[in-house]
């Protein structure tokens, strides 16, 4: 049997206090990159680019409720490139 991951000694509000601004920044940077691609000369061609599909799939994983292994799933997804 695989060992269970350790939980955080901090509470959810404490973790949000600690990581909220960094996560907010990463989300804004990702949105800005996607906006730049969408506004590019050949944005239609990018729609079929596997990298863009992988980024969108990774964002979907981020929004799934009840997961505690998002990083692992996203790393697997992005390693298929």
DSSP file (Angstrom, degrees, kcal/mol; ACC not computed):
  #  RESIDUE AA STRUCTURE BP1 BP2  ACC     N-H-->O    O-->H-N    N-H-->O    O-->H-N    TCO  KAPPA ALPHA  PHI   PSI    X-CA   Y-CA   Z-CA
    1    1 A X              0   0    0      0, 0.0     2,-0.1     0, 0.0     3,-0.1   0.000 360.0 360.0 360.0 135.0    0.0    0.0    0.0
    2    2 A X        -     0   0    0      1,-0.1     2,-0.1     0, 0.0     0, 0.0  -0.439 360.0-101.8 -72.3 144.5    1.3    3.4   -0.9
    3    3 A X        -     0   0    0     -2,-0.1     2,-0.2     1,-0.1    -1,-0.1  -0.384  36.8-115.4 -66.5 145.4    2.0    5.9    1.9
    4    4 A X        -     0   0    0      1,-0.1    -1,-0.1    -3,-0.1     2,-0.0  -0.584  32.8-106.8 -79.5 140.7   -0.7    8.5    2.4
    5    5 A X        -     0   0    0     -2,-0.2     2,-0.2     1,-0.1    -1,-0.1  -0.370  38.0-108.9 -65.9 147.6    0.4   12.1    1.8
    6    6 A X        -     0   0    0      1,-0.1    -1,-0.1    -3,-0.0     2,-0.1  -0.527  29.6-126.4 -76.6 141.8    0.8   14.2    5.0
    7    7 A X        -     0   0    0     -2,-0.2     2,-0.3     1,-0.1    -1,-0.1  -0.371  33.1 -92.9 -78.7 166.3   -1.8   16.8    5.6
    8    8 A X        -     0   0    0      2,-0.1    -1,-0.1     1,-0.1     4,-0.1  -0.595  18.1-142.4 -80.3 140.4   -0.8   20.4    6.3
    9    9 A X  S    S+     0   0    0     -2,-0.3     2,-0.2     2,-0.1    -1,-0.1   0.632  83.2  82.3 -74.0 -11.1   -0.3   21.5    9.9
   10   10 A X  S    S-     0   0    0      1,-0.1    -2,-0.1     2,-0.0     2,-0.1  -0.604  85.2-114.8 -92.1 154.1   -1.9   24.8    8.9
   11   11 A X     >  -     0   0    0     -2,-0.2     4,-2.5     1,-0.1     5,-0.2  -0.367  31.4-104.2 -79.3 165.0   -5.6   25.5    8.6
   12   12 A X  H  > S+     0   0    0      1,-0.2     4,-2.6     2,-0.2     5,-0.2   0.921 122.5  50.1 -57.6 -46.4   -7.3   26.3    5.3
   13   13 A X  H  > S+     0   0    0      1,-0.2     4,-2.4     2,-0.2    -1,-0.2   0.895 110.5  50.4 -61.0 -37.1   -7.6   30.0    6.2
   14   14 A X  H  > S+     0   0    0      2,-0.2     4,-1.9     1,-0.2    -1,-0.2   0.905 111.0  48.9 -65.3 -40.2   -3.9   30.1    7.1
   15   15 A X  H  X S+     0   0    0     -4,-2.5     4,-2.8     2,-0.2     5,-0.3   0.893 110.6  50.3 -67.0 -39.0   -2.9   28.4    3.8
   16   16 A X  H  X S+     0   0    0     -4,-2.6     4,-2.3     2,-0.2     5,-0.2   0.911 109.4  51.5 -63.8 -41.4   -5.0   30.9    1.9
   17   17 A X  H  < S+     0   0    0     -4,-2.4     4,-0.3    -5,-0.2    -2,-0.2   0.893 115.7  43.1 -58.6 -39.1   -3.3   33.8    3.8
   18   18 A X  H  < S+     0   0    0     -4,-1.9     4,-0.2    -5,-0.2    -2,-0.2   0.886 128.4  22.9 -75.6 -41.0    0.0   32.3    2.8
   19   19 A X  H  X S+     0   0    0     -4,-2.8     4,-2.6    -5,-0.1     5,-0.3   0.525  92.0  94.8-110.3  -7.8   -0.6   31.4   -0.8
   20   20 A X  H  X S+     0   0    0     -4,-2.3     4,-2.9    -5,-0.3     5,-0.2   0.918  88.5  45.3 -56.7 -50.9   -3.5   33.6   -2.1
   21   21 A X  H  > S+     0   0    0     -4,-0.3     4,-2.2    -5,-0.2    -1,-0.2   0.894 114.6  48.4 -64.5 -39.5   -1.4   36.4   -3.6
   22   22 A X  H  > S+     0   0    0     -4,-0.2     4,-2.2     2,-0.2    -1,-0.2   0.921 114.3  46.1 -64.5 -43.4    1.1   34.0   -5.3
   23   23 A X  H  X S+     0   0    0     -4,-2.6     4,-2.4     2,-0.2    -2,-0.2   0.909 111.4  52.4 -65.7 -41.7   -1.8   31.9   -6.8
   24   24 A X  H  X S+     0   0    0     -4,-2.9     4,-2.4    -5,-0.3    -1,-0.2   0.917 109.8  49.2 -58.6 -44.9   -3.6   35.1   -7.8
   25   25 A X  H  X S+     0   0    0     -4,-2.2     4,-2.5     1,-0.2    -1,-0.2   0.914 110.7  49.7 -61.7 -44.8   -0.5   36.3   -9.7
   26   26 A X  H  X S+     0   0    0     -4,-2.2     4,-2.2     1,-0.2    -1,-0.2   0.889 111.3  49.1 -63.9 -39.3   -0.1   32.9  -11.4
   27   27 A X  H  X S+     0   0    0     -4,-2.4     4,-2.6     2,-0.2    -1,-0.2   0.920 111.8  48.6 -66.5 -43.1   -3.7   32.9  -12.6
   28   28 A X  H  X S+     0   0    0     -4,-2.4     4,-2.3     2,-0.2    -2,-0.2   0.903 111.5  49.9 -63.6 -41.2   -3.4   36.5  -13.9
   29   29 A X  H  X S+     0   0    0     -4,-2.5     4,-2.1     2,-0.2    -1,-0.2   0.901 111.9  48.3 -63.8 -41.0   -0.2   35.6  -15.7
   30   30 A X  H  X S+     0   0    0     -4,-2.2     4,-2.4     2,-0.2    -2,-0.2   0.922 111.5  49.3 -65.1 -44.5   -1.8   32.6  -17.3
   31   31 A X  H  X S+     0   0    0     -4,-2.6     4,-2.4     1,-0.2    -2,-0.2   0.898 110.4  51.4 -61.7 -40.4   -4.9   34.6  -18.3
   32   32 A X  H  X S+     0   0    0     -4,-2.3     4,-2.3     2,-0.2    -1,-0.2   0.904 109.5  49.5 -64.3 -41.3   -2.6   37.2  -19.9
   33   33 A X  H  X S+     0   0    0     -4,-2.1     4,-2.1     2,-0.2    -2,-0.2   0.923 111.9  48.1 -63.6 -43.6   -0.7   34.6  -21.9
   34   34 A X  H  X S+     0   0    0     -4,-2.4     4,-2.4     1,-0.2    -2,-0.2   0.876 110.5  52.3 -65.2 -36.9   -3.9   33.1  -23.2
   35   35 A X  H  X S+     0   0    0     -4,-2.4     4,-1.9     2,-0.2    -2,-0.2   0.910 107.8  51.6 -63.2 -42.2   -5.2   36.6  -24.1
   36   36 A X  H  < S+     0   0    0     -4,-2.3     4,-0.4     1,-0.2    -2,-0.2   0.909 111.2  47.2 -61.9 -41.9   -2.1   37.3  -26.1
   37   37 A X  H >< S+     0   0    0     -4,-2.1     3,-1.2     1,-0.2    -1,-0.2   0.927 111.2  51.7 -63.9 -44.0   -2.5   34.0  -28.0
   38   38 A X  H 3< S+     0   0    0     -4,-2.4    -1,-0.2     1,-0.3    -2,-0.2   0.812 112.4  46.1 -64.1 -29.9   -6.1   34.8  -28.6
   39   39 A X  T 3< S+     0   0    0     -4,-1.9    -1,-0.3    -5,-0.1    -2,-0.2   0.422  90.7 114.0 -92.0   1.2   -5.3   38.2  -30.0
   40   40 A X  S X  S-     0   0    0     -3,-1.2     3,-1.2    -4,-0.4     4,-0.2  -0.177  82.0-104.2 -72.4 166.7   -2.4   37.0  -32.2
   41   41 A X  T 3  S+     0   0    0      1,-0.3     3,-0.2     2,-0.1    -1,-0.1   0.874 119.2  31.9 -57.9 -41.1   -2.5   37.1  -36.0
   42   42 A X  T >> S+     0   0    0      1,-0.2     4,-1.3     2,-0.1     3,-0.7  -0.289  71.9 142.0-115.7  48.1   -3.1   33.4  -36.4
   43   43 A X  H <> S+     0   0    0     -3,-1.2     4,-0.9     1,-0.3    -1,-0.2   0.832  70.8  60.3 -58.1 -33.9   -5.2   32.7  -33.3
   44   44 A X  H >4 S+     0   0    0     -3,-0.2     3,-0.6     1,-0.2     4,-0.4   0.893 103.0  51.3 -62.1 -39.1   -7.4   30.3  -35.3
   45   45 A X  H X4 S+     0   0    0     -3,-0.7     3,-1.0     1,-0.2    -1,-0.2   0.822 103.0  59.5 -66.8 -31.0   -4.3   28.2  -36.0
   46   46 A X  H >< S+     0   0    0     -4,-1.3     3,-1.8     1,-0.2     6,-0.3   0.759  86.9  76.6 -69.4 -23.4   -3.4   28.1  -32.3
   47   47 A X  T << S+     0   0    0     -4,-0.9    -1,-0.2    -3,-0.6    -2,-0.2   0.804  98.3  44.3 -58.7 -29.3   -6.8   26.5  -31.5
   48   48 A X  T <  S+     0   0    0     -3,-1.0     2,-0.3    -4,-0.4    -1,-0.3   0.440  85.4 117.4 -94.5   0.0   -5.5   23.1  -32.8
   49   49 A X    <>  -     0   0    0     -3,-1.8     4,-1.9    -4,-0.2     3,-0.4  -0.536  62.7-142.8 -71.2 126.1   -2.1   23.4  -31.1
   50   50 A X  H  > S+     0   0    0     -2,-0.3     4,-2.7     1,-0.2     5,-0.2   0.824  98.2  60.3 -61.0 -32.7   -1.7   20.6  -28.6
   51   51 A X  H  > S+     0   0    0      2,-0.2     4,-2.3     1,-0.2    -1,-0.2   0.918 106.2  46.3 -62.8 -42.2    0.1   22.9  -26.1
   52   52 A X  H  > S+     0   0    0     -3,-0.4     4,-2.3    -6,-0.3    -1,-0.2   0.902 112.2  51.0 -66.3 -40.4   -2.9   25.2  -25.9
   53   53 A X  H  X S+     0   0    0     -4,-1.9     4,-2.4     1,-0.2    -2,-0.2   0.910 110.1  50.2 -61.4 -41.6   -5.2   22.2  -25.5
   54   54 A X  H  X S+     0   0    0     -4,-2.7     4,-2.4     2,-0.2    -2,-0.2   0.894 109.2  50.9 -65.1 -40.1   -3.0   20.9  -22.7
   55   55 A X  H  X S+     0   0    0     -4,-2.3     4,-2.1     2,-0.2    -1,-0.2   0.918 111.3  48.1 -63.3 -42.5   -3.0   24.2  -20.9
   56   56 A X  H  X S+     0   0    0     -4,-2.3     4,-1.8     1,-0.2    -2,-0.2   0.901 111.6  49.7 -65.1 -40.1   -6.8   24.3  -21.1
   57   57 A X  H  X S+     0   0    0     -4,-2.4     4,-1.9     1,-0.2    -1,-0.2   0.891 109.2  52.6 -64.8 -38.6   -7.1   20.7  -19.8
   58   58 A X  H  X S+     0   0    0     -4,-2.4     4,-1.8     1,-0.2    -2,-0.2   0.886 106.9  52.5 -64.4 -38.5   -4.7   21.6  -17.0
   59   59 A X  H  X S+     0   0    0     -4,-2.1     4,-1.1     1,-0.2    -1,-0.2   0.883 106.6  53.7 -64.1 -37.1   -7.0   24.6  -16.0
   60   60 A X  H  X S+     0   0    0     -4,-1.8     4,-0.5     1,-0.2     3,-0.5   0.897 106.0  52.5 -63.0 -40.1   -9.9   22.2  -15.9
   61   61 A X  H >< S+     0   0    0     -4,-1.9     3,-1.3     1,-0.2    -1,-0.2   0.897 103.7  58.1 -62.1 -39.4   -8.0   20.0  -13.5
   62   62 A X  H 3< S+     0   0    0     -4,-1.8    -1,-0.2     1,-0.3    -2,-0.2   0.823 106.7  49.0 -59.5 -30.8   -7.4   23.0  -11.3
   63   63 A X  H 3< S+     0   0    0     -4,-1.1     2,-0.3    -3,-0.5    -1,-0.3   0.500  82.4 114.5 -90.6  -4.4  -11.2   23.5  -11.0
   64   64 A X    X<  -     0   0    0     -3,-1.3     3,-0.7    -4,-0.5     2,-0.2  -0.509  62.1-134.9 -71.3 129.5  -12.1   20.0  -10.1
   65   65 A X  T 3  S+     0   0    0     -2,-0.3     3,-0.1     1,-0.2    -1,-0.1  -0.495  80.9  26.7 -79.0 151.6  -13.6   19.7   -6.6
   66   66 A X  T 3  S+     0   0    0      1,-0.3     2,-0.3    -2,-0.2    -1,-0.2   0.472  86.3 127.9  81.2   2.3  -12.5   16.9   -4.3
   67   67 A X    <   +     0   0    0     -3,-0.7    -1,-0.3    -6,-0.1     3,-0.1  -0.677  29.8 174.0 -90.6 145.7   -9.0   16.4   -5.7
   68   68 A X  S    S+     0   0    0     -2,-0.3    -1,-0.1    -3,-0.1     3,-0.1   0.220  77.2  59.0-127.0  11.4   -5.9   16.5   -3.6
   69   69 A X     >  +     0   0    0      1,-0.1     4,-2.2     2,-0.1     5,-0.2  -0.173  57.8 133.4-130.9  40.7   -3.4   15.5   -6.3
   70   70 A X  H  > S+     0   0    0      1,-0.2     4,-2.9     2,-0.2     5,-0.2   0.902  72.8  54.4 -58.8 -43.2   -3.9   18.2   -8.9
   71   71 A X  H  > S+     0   0    0      1,-0.2     4,-2.8     2,-0.2    -1,-0.2   0.923 108.4  48.6 -60.0 -44.7   -0.2   18.8   -9.4
   72   72 A X  H  > S+     0   0    0      2,-0.2     4,-2.2     1,-0.2    -1,-0.2   0.932 113.0  47.4 -61.0 -45.9    0.4   15.1  -10.2
   73   73 A X  H  X S+     0   0    0     -4,-2.2     4,-2.4     1,-0.2    -2,-0.2   0.913 113.8  47.4 -62.9 -42.7   -2.5   15.0  -12.7
   74   74 A X  H  X S+     0   0    0     -4,-2.9     4,-2.9     2,-0.2     5,-0.2   0.908 110.3  51.8 -67.4 -41.4   -1.3   18.2  -14.4
   75   75 A X  H  X S+     0   0    0     -4,-2.8     4,-1.6    -5,-0.2    -1,-0.2   0.908 111.3  47.9 -61.3 -41.0    2.3   17.0  -14.5
   76   76 A X  H  < S+     0   0    0     -4,-2.2     4,-0.4    -5,-0.2    -2,-0.2   0.932 112.9  48.8 -63.2 -44.8    1.1   13.8  -16.2
   77   77 A X  H >< S+     0   0    0     -4,-2.4     3,-1.1     1,-0.2    -2,-0.2   0.925 114.6  43.6 -60.8 -47.4   -1.0   15.7  -18.6
   78   78 A X  H >< S+     0   0    0     -4,-2.9     3,-1.1     1,-0.2    -1,-0.2   0.707 103.4  65.6 -76.2 -19.1    1.8   18.2  -19.6
   79   79 A X  T 3< S+     0   0    0     -4,-1.6    -1,-0.2     1,-0.2    -2,-0.2   0.598  86.2  73.5 -77.1  -8.3    4.4   15.4  -19.8
   80   80 A X  T <         0   0    0     -3,-1.1    -1,-0.2    -4,-0.4    -2,-0.1   0.478 360.0 360.0 -81.5  -1.8    2.5   14.0  -22.8
   81   81 A X    <         0   0    0     -3,-1.1    -1,-0.2    -4,-0.1    -2,-0.1   0.499 360.0 360.0 -64.4 360.0    3.7   16.8  -25.0
